[in-house]
Amino acid sequence: MALVHVHGIGNREAEDKGRAALRDSWFRLALLPAAGCRSPEAPILNPHWGALLSPPAWNWASLRVDGVESLGDDRPAIDVSVAEMVVGVVAAGPDVVEGRVLVTAARKSLLWAVELLAVSLEARSAEERDTTVAFCARAVAYWAWKTGEGRHGDGVEFFAWIGEIEGDIDFLDRLAEEMNIWQGQWDDDSGPRDAPGEWERFGGMRVPRPARAAVRRMNAALAKTVAGGVMAVSRRFTPKSALLFADVAGYLAGRGSVEQPGPVVELVGKALDCAASTARENGDPLIVVAHSMGGNIVHDVLSLHRPDVRIDLLVTVGTQVGLFEELKLFAASDPAVPSPHVARVPMLPNVTRWINVVDVRDPLAFAAGPVFAGAEDLVFDSGALLPHGAYLTSPDFHRRLARRIAEGTRS
C-alpha cells in the first residue's frame, strides 16, 4: 500500500509540516485500513509543489496602496468603532474569561466540539500525534454510536453530563471518562453484544497533552480572532491571499507539455511513480488523495503524463475538477464532449475508483459526477466556518470516508 496526497493552492512545505503529519495519522487510522492496507508503515508521500512556481517579480508591489491619493472621502469602509465594540463584548464575555469555547460548542453539538478540538491540534512527537488523533476518533465514534449519527439528538439535551461542566479542561476529562465507560460496555460480557464496527477498540484513554494545549490556545486567541475578523473586512488582499491566485495561474502557465512537462507535473508524476513501485512490490493498492487545486493537477498528470500508472482509489475533496473540465482547462480536455453520442467524459482508464467529496458550504468545491462517467459524488457538511480547509482535519470526515471505502462501490 502507498498513498500520495496532493495539496491545493497556498501551501508551502515549511508551513504544512505539522498539518501533513496530522493528515498522515488520520490516513493511517482510517483510510488505509478501510482500503485494505496490510502494512502499518505504508509510505505516505506529500509532494509539495507550491515552491516550484515563480515568485512575484516585484515582491507583491501590486498589493501596496499605502500613500496613494484617495478618491474622494478618506473614511474607512467600516467604522473602527464597530471593531472596538466587538472587542469590548468579547472581553466582557464570561465564556471567554472562564475558558468555555468547547463547552459552549458541546452544548449545541458534541460533534462540533470535537471537530473544533481536532482542527486546533499541534503535537510535539509522532506518539503524541497518534494518541491525540485516536482520542478524537474515539470521541466521534462515541458520539455517532450514542446519537445514531445525530438522528436521536445532540448537545446538552442528549448528553446530560455536558450540563454539569463548567470549563473546557473539565470537559475534556469528563469526555474521556464517559468514553471509557462506554468502552467498558464492549469489554464486559454482560454489556451489549453488537459493538460498533468502526474504531471501537482503542483501550482506556486519558486526555492527551496536545488536546489540553489546544483548548488553552483556542481560549487565549478567541478575543483577538473575533476582533481581527471584523477588522479584516476592511482590508485588501495580503500576500498570503494573493498567493492563492498566483498558484492557480502559475500552474496553468507552466504545466508544460508531454514532451516537456513543467516542474509541478514532474514532481507529482515522480511521487506517483515512486508510490506505484512500492505498491507493486508489496502487492497492495495505490491510493491518491487530492485537495482543491491538487485534484486538477492529479487529473492533468494521470490523463496526459502518467496514463500507465494504475490508481486503485482516487479521493478528491473540495476540488474544481468538474468545473475545469466544463471550461475545458485540462491539457487532455476534448472540446467535442459532451455530444449527442458521448454524454460525459469517460472515466480515466487508469483509475479504478474515484470518490469526489463536496462540502455543501464550500464555494470552491464542485461535483464531478455530472461531467465524468464513473465519478462518485458524495456530500459532506463539516459545519465549519471555513469549510474549504476543513475536510482532512475533520474526524467525522475520516470516519465516514473510511466506512464508504470499506463498503465498496454502490450501484
PENORHU-V990530 format. One record per helix or strand. SS is the DSSP state (H for helix, E for strand). FROM is the first residue (numbers start at 1). TO is the last residue. Records with the same first field share a line. If there is no record, write none. Layout:
SS: FROM-TO  FROM-TO
This chain:
E: 2-6  44-45  256-256  261-261  286-291  311-311  313-317  345-345  351-351  354-359  372-372  375-380
H: 13-34  50-52  61-63  80-92  94-97  101-108  110-119  126-147  155-158  160-164  168-187  209-232  239-254  263-282  293-305  321-326  387-389  395-407
